[in-house]
Structure formats: structure tokens, C-alpha cells
């Protein structure tokens, strides 16, 4: 871009920093961030700082991310703190997670996603009472959680699924295929990641809660309703959980299918047991 004589804009740097964040390239990210003001006279904005916090947090450098956020020239918003809290949950950094959670609780700008993240973070730390208090606070404020929804197009028709959906006319076939797939992936060594189920329920219930995620139902419909070898394309409104991500890799391998899943964060291209994201999303 620069070689062609084009000058990067604020938006250009958001795209570049976001890409570097999803690639885990911390050093390059700082070089690009610092070049904004030094080389192009562009003052970093909230979204640029947010990308840098996310970049550090994704690779597990959580304390650095926290200090970076505290040292921002602008006041960090709830999006920045939410990104850090999410990373604390993923990396199991309980003490910092609770510190960030308190900042978010005191924030008046917190939206439904923030409250859900707070509840999930407390649940992942085993603090069920605090998680319940956050959910009660949501209900008291009239804030509704956005339900996970996945869709797939088959024969020019869009089919949508929610968690544990039983509305589809081919539901019996879908759940039979799901049962078959569960058996196949277990034979391949798949073990459900029950720790991603952030509810205080029995282990067997956790396994079932994972099995009926909306993207799995969409994939099952695709497998029974399309010809072998057909690429399946699924769209999900939320981030794909790590358990579903691991399972889809195996399903793509054993079925010989390419599966493209667009979640809230990025496109995932599953093929022959691997994903284009490199398990980093």
C-alpha cells in the first residue's frame, strides 16, 4: 500500500493490528502501533489501543495487557476491559480476572455481552454465587442474553438452529446423525472439554450441553441433506467454543468434507483435521 503511494488511515491500522492480534505477532504489532504517530502522524484511538490489549492478552501476557490498558492516553472503555477479562478466563488468571471484573461492574457502559462475559468468567473461576448475582442483575436491568444461533444454506433455503433445537422437520435424522458423530469422534480420541460449560451441573449434563450446540446441529443437517464431498458453510452469531472447534476438525477429517464456519471473530476453514485459524481465534 505504502509502496504504491497510498497513505494508511486510522481504519487501515485497525485492520492491520486486528490481523496481527489474531496471528499472535506481538513484536510486529508494537512496531505497527508505534509507527502510527512516528511515521504517519496518526494519533492512536480507542480501537487501536483495544487491538494492542487484545494482542497481548491473546498470547497470555495478561499483566502486560493490564498495564498497557491502565497507561492508555484515553480512558479504556468496556470493550477493552472485556477483551482482557475474556483472556483471563481462557488463560485461567483468576486474580487479574476478578480485578478486571470489578472495573467492568463499576462501568455504566456495560452491555449484555459484558454481563454475560462477567457471569461466564466467575463461573469459570468456580464462583457460582457471583455468577448467579451477575445474572440476577441482568434480569433486574431487563438485559437479555443473545442466544447462540447457527445457520446453514441447503438447496437455496436457510436453516437456523438454536441450542438443542427440536423445531426442524428433520430433527430425528439430525439427532441420529449427531449421535453417530459423537461415537465416531470418540473413536478418534475426542474427549469433550467439559470445562467450557459454565454451569453448576453434573458432568453428564455438561457433556450433553456441549453436544447440542447450534453449529453441530447445522453441520448434521448439512451432512444428511447434501451430497458427499459438498462443502458445508455455517454462520454463527457467537464465538465457536473450543470444544466444538475440536470436534469439527475431526468431523471434517472423518467425513472428507470441507467446512467453513463464520463465527463472531473470523472465518474458520476446516479440512482434513485442521483449521485455517491454527487453533488461535
C-alpha positions as CSV (number, residue, x, y, z in Angstrom):
1,X,0.0,0.0,0.0
2,X,2.7,2.4,1.0
3,X,4.9,1.4,-1.9
4,X,2.0,2.3,-4.2
5,X,2.0,5.8,-2.8
6,X,-1.2,5.3,-0.7
7,X,-1.2,6.7,2.8
8,X,-2.6,4.5,5.5
9,X,-5.6,5.8,7.5
10,X,-6.8,5.2,11.0
11,X,-9.0,2.4,9.7
12,X,-6.1,0.8,7.9
13,X,-4.3,0.4,11.1
14,X,-7.3,-1.1,12.8
15,X,-7.4,-3.8,10.2
16,X,-3.6,-4.5,10.3
17,X,-3.5,-4.6,14.2
18,X,-6.5,-6.8,14.3
19,X,-4.9,-9.2,11.9
20,X,-1.7,-9.2,13.9
21,X,-3.7,-9.9,17.1
22,X,-5.3,-13.0,15.5
23,X,-1.9,-14.1,14.4
24,X,-0.1,-13.6,17.8
25,X,2.6,-11.4,16.3
26,X,3.2,-9.2,19.3
27,X,6.6,-7.5,18.3
28,X,5.3,-6.7,14.8
29,X,2.1,-5.3,16.4
30,X,4.1,-2.9,18.6
31,X,6.1,-1.8,15.6
32,X,3.0,-1.0,13.6
33,X,1.3,0.7,16.6
34,X,4.3,2.9,17.2
35,X,4.6,3.8,13.5
36,X,1.2,5.4,13.5
37,X,2.3,8.6,15.3
38,X,6.0,8.4,14.4
39,X,5.7,7.8,10.7
40,X,2.2,8.9,9.7
41,X,1.2,11.5,12.3
42,X,-1.8,9.5,13.3
43,X,-2.8,9.6,17.0
44,X,-4.0,6.1,18.2
45,X,-7.6,5.9,19.0
46,X,-9.6,3.6,21.4
47,X,-9.9,0.9,18.8
48,X,-6.1,0.8,18.2
49,X,-5.4,0.6,21.9
50,X,-8.0,-2.1,22.1
51,X,-6.2,-4.2,19.4
52,X,-3.0,-3.9,21.4
53,X,-4.6,-5.1,24.6
54,X,-6.2,-7.9,22.8
55,X,-2.9,-8.8,21.1
56,X,-1.1,-9.1,24.4
57,X,-3.9,-10.9,26.1
58,X,-4.4,-13.5,23.4
59,X,-0.8,-14.7,23.9
60,X,-1.2,-14.9,27.6
61,X,0.8,-11.7,28.5
62,X,-2.1,-10.6,30.7
63,X,-0.3,-8.5,33.2
64,X,1.4,-6.5,30.4
65,X,-2.0,-6.1,28.8
66,X,-3.5,-4.8,32.0
67,X,-0.6,-2.3,32.5
68,X,-0.9,-1.2,28.8
69,X,-4.7,-0.6,29.3
70,X,-4.0,1.4,32.5
71,X,-1.4,3.5,30.7
72,X,-3.6,4.4,27.7
73,X,-3.8,8.0,26.8
74,X,-7.6,7.6,26.6
75,X,-9.8,6.1,29.3
76,X,-10.3,2.4,28.4
77,X,-13.9,1.5,27.6
78,X,-15.8,-1.7,28.5
79,X,-14.8,-3.3,25.2
80,X,-11.1,-3.1,26.1
81,X,-11.7,-4.5,29.6
82,X,-14.0,-7.2,28.3
83,X,-11.3,-8.4,25.9
84,X,-8.9,-8.6,28.8
85,X,-11.4,-10.4,31.0
86,X,-12.1,-12.9,28.3
87,X,-8.4,-13.7,28.1
88,X,-8.2,-14.0,31.8
89,X,-11.0,-16.6,31.7
90,X,-9.3,-18.5,28.8
91,X,-5.9,-18.5,30.5
92,X,-7.2,-19.1,34.0
93,X,-5.8,-16.0,35.5
94,X,-8.3,-15.7,38.4
95,X,-6.8,-12.8,40.4
96,X,-6.4,-10.4,37.5
97,X,-9.8,-11.6,36.1
98,X,-11.5,-10.6,39.3
99,X,-9.7,-7.2,39.3
100,X,-10.9,-6.5,35.7
101,X,-14.4,-7.8,36.6
102,X,-14.7,-5.2,39.3
103,X,-13.7,-2.5,36.9
104,X,-16.5,-3.7,34.5
105,X,-19.1,-3.9,37.2
106,X,-18.4,-0.3,38.1
107,X,-18.8,0.7,34.4
108,X,-22.1,2.2,33.4
109,X,-21.5,1.4,29.8
110,X,-21.6,-2.4,30.2
111,X,-23.9,-4.1,27.7
112,X,-25.5,-7.5,27.6
113,X,-22.3,-9.1,26.2
114,X,-20.3,-7.6,29.1
115,X,-22.7,-9.1,31.7
116,X,-22.6,-12.5,30.0
117,X,-18.8,-12.4,29.9
118,X,-18.7,-11.4,33.6
119,X,-21.0,-14.3,34.5
120,X,-19.1,-16.8,32.5
121,X,-15.8,-15.6,33.9
122,X,-17.0,-16.0,37.5
123,X,-18.3,-19.5,36.6
124,X,-15.0,-20.5,35.1
125,X,-13.3,-19.5,38.3
126,X,-15.8,-21.6,40.2
127,X,-17.5,-18.6,41.8
128,X,-21.1,-19.8,41.2
129,X,-22.7,-17.3,43.7
130,X,-21.1,-14.3,42.0
131,X,-22.1,-15.6,38.6
132,X,-25.7,-16.0,39.8
133,X,-25.6,-12.5,41.2
134,X,-24.5,-11.1,37.8
135,X,-27.3,-13.0,36.0
136,X,-29.8,-11.7,38.6
137,X,-28.5,-8.2,38.0
138,X,-29.1,-8.7,34.2
139,X,-32.6,-9.7,34.8
140,X,-33.2,-6.8,37.1
141,X,-32.0,-4.4,34.5
142,X,-34.1,-6.1,31.8
143,X,-31.0,-7.1,29.9
144,X,-31.4,-10.3,27.7
145,X,-28.6,-12.6,26.7
146,X,-28.2,-13.1,23.0
147,X,-28.9,-16.7,22.2
148,X,-26.4,-18.7,20.1
149,X,-27.7,-19.3,16.6
150,X,-26.2,-21.1,13.7
151,X,-27.5,-21.2,10.1
152,X,-26.7,-23.3,7.0
153,X,-28.0,-23.0,3.5
154,X,-29.3,-26.2,1.8
155,X,-30.9,-26.1,-1.6
156,X,-31.3,-22.3,-1.6
157,X,-33.0,-22.4,1.8
158,X,-31.6,-21.1,5.1
159,X,-32.0,-23.3,8.1
160,X,-31.4,-21.8,11.5
161,X,-30.7,-23.7,14.8
162,X,-30.6,-22.7,18.4
163,X,-29.0,-24.7,21.3
164,X,-30.8,-28.0,21.5
165,X,-33.2,-27.0,18.8
166,X,-36.0,-29.5,18.0
167,X,-38.1,-27.4,15.6
168,X,-36.6,-28.7,12.4
169,X,-38.8,-31.2,10.4
170,X,-35.8,-33.5,10.0
171,X,-34.9,-33.3,13.7
172,X,-35.0,-37.1,14.2
173,X,-32.4,-37.6,11.4
174,X,-30.3,-34.7,12.7
175,X,-30.1,-36.1,16.2
176,X,-29.4,-39.6,14.9
177,X,-26.5,-38.2,12.9
178,X,-25.3,-36.3,15.9
179,X,-25.4,-39.5,18.0
180,X,-23.4,-41.3,15.2
181,X,-20.8,-38.5,15.0
182,X,-20.4,-38.4,18.8
183,X,-19.4,-42.1,18.6
184,X,-17.1,-41.6,15.7
185,X,-15.2,-38.7,17.2
186,X,-14.7,-40.6,20.4
187,X,-13.1,-43.4,18.5
188,X,-10.7,-40.8,17.1
189,X,-9.7,-39.9,20.7
190,X,-12.0,-36.9,21.2
191,X,-12.7,-36.0,24.8
192,X,-15.4,-33.3,25.5
193,X,-14.0,-30.2,27.1
194,X,-16.5,-30.0,29.9
195,X,-14.7,-27.1,31.5
196,X,-16.2,-24.8,28.8
197,X,-19.7,-25.5,30.2
198,X,-20.1,-22.6,32.7
199,X,-22.9,-24.0,34.7
200,X,-23.0,-25.7,38.1
201,X,-24.4,-29.1,36.8
202,X,-23.4,-32.7,36.7
203,X,-20.6,-33.9,34.4
204,X,-23.0,-36.0,32.3
205,X,-25.2,-32.9,31.8
206,X,-22.2,-30.8,30.8
207,X,-21.4,-33.3,28.1
208,X,-24.9,-33.2,26.7
209,X,-25.0,-29.4,26.9
210,X,-21.9,-29.4,24.6
211,X,-23.3,-32.0,22.2
212,X,-26.3,-29.9,21.3
213,X,-24.6,-26.6,20.4
214,X,-26.3,-25.0,17.4
215,X,-23.4,-25.3,15.0
216,X,-23.3,-29.1,15.5
217,X,-26.9,-29.3,14.6
218,X,-26.4,-27.2,11.5
219,X,-23.5,-29.5,10.5
220,X,-25.5,-32.6,11.0
221,X,-28.3,-31.3,8.7
222,X,-25.6,-30.4,6.1
223,X,-24.2,-33.9,6.2
224,X,-27.6,-35.6,5.7
225,X,-29.0,-33.2,3.2
226,X,-26.1,-32.7,0.8
227,X,-24.1,-34.9,-1.5
228,X,-20.8,-36.4,-0.2
229,X,-18.0,-34.0,-0.8
230,X,-20.1,-30.9,-0.7
231,X,-18.6,-28.0,1.3
232,X,-20.7,-27.0,4.3
233,X,-20.9,-23.4,5.1
234,X,-22.2,-22.4,8.6
235,X,-22.7,-19.0,10.1
236,X,-22.8,-18.5,13.9
237,X,-23.6,-15.2,15.7
238,X,-21.3,-16.0,18.6
239,X,-17.7,-17.3,19.0
240,X,-17.3,-21.0,18.4
241,X,-16.4,-22.7,21.6
242,X,-13.1,-24.7,21.9
243,X,-15.0,-28.0,22.3
244,X,-17.0,-27.5,19.1
245,X,-13.9,-26.3,17.3
246,X,-12.0,-29.5,18.2
247,X,-15.0,-31.7,17.2
248,X,-15.5,-30.0,13.8
249,X,-11.9,-30.6,12.9
250,X,-12.3,-34.3,13.5
251,X,-15.7,-34.4,11.7
252,X,-14.2,-32.7,8.7
253,X,-11.5,-35.3,8.6
254,X,-13.6,-38.5,9.0
255,X,-16.3,-37.3,6.6
256,X,-13.9,-35.9,4.0
257,X,-15.7,-32.6,3.9
258,X,-14.6,-29.0,3.9
259,X,-16.5,-27.0,6.4
260,X,-16.4,-23.2,6.5
261,X,-17.7,-21.7,9.8
262,X,-18.1,-17.9,10.1
263,X,-18.3,-17.0,13.8
264,X,-18.3,-13.7,15.5
265,X,-14.5,-13.5,15.3
266,X,-13.4,-14.9,12.0
267,X,-13.8,-17.5,9.2
268,X,-12.7,-21.0,10.1
269,X,-11.8,-23.3,7.2
270,X,-11.9,-26.9,8.5
271,X,-10.3,-29.6,6.3
272,X,-8.6,-32.9,6.9
273,X,-8.4,-32.5,10.7
274,X,-7.1,-28.9,10.8
275,X,-8.4,-25.3,10.8
276,X,-7.2,-22.3,9.0
277,X,-7.1,-20.3,12.3
278,X,-4.4,-22.6,13.6
279,X,-6.5,-23.0,16.8
280,X,-6.0,-19.3,17.5
281,X,-9.2,-17.3,17.5
